[in-house]
Amino acid sequence: MITPLPTGSIQKICAGQVITDLPSCCKELIENSLDGSASFIRLRLRDGGKEEIEVEDDGVGVTKSDREAVCGKHTTSKLREFDDLYRDE
């Protein structure tokens, strides 16, 4: 289930989670596909990623019930609070 993080957690996390370059962006997109249990991932860059970055995979994607939440700011299915970053799965 995708839910918003508490404000305090957002402030602590955001400073270290800014994507600043194309390789970081591509890595994040590939990790998202792997999180969705993808066994096939295709990453396409148009004009070196300036025009478009497209990801195609065979992962499970976002559930219908989470589609609205996934578009919200600071939402995640992995964390409920900042300290979750330091817990073993």
Number of C-alpha atoms within 10 A of each C-alpha: 12 20 17 17 19 14 11 10 16 16 12 11 14 10 8 8 8 10 12 8 8 14 11 12 15 19 12 13 17 19 13 16 22 17 13 15 14 17 10 11 15 11 12 14 14 10 9 10 14 9 8 10 16 12 14 13 18 14 16 12 14 14 11 8 10 13 12 11 18 18 10 12 11 16 18 15 13 14 16 16 15 17 9 12 12 7 7 5 6
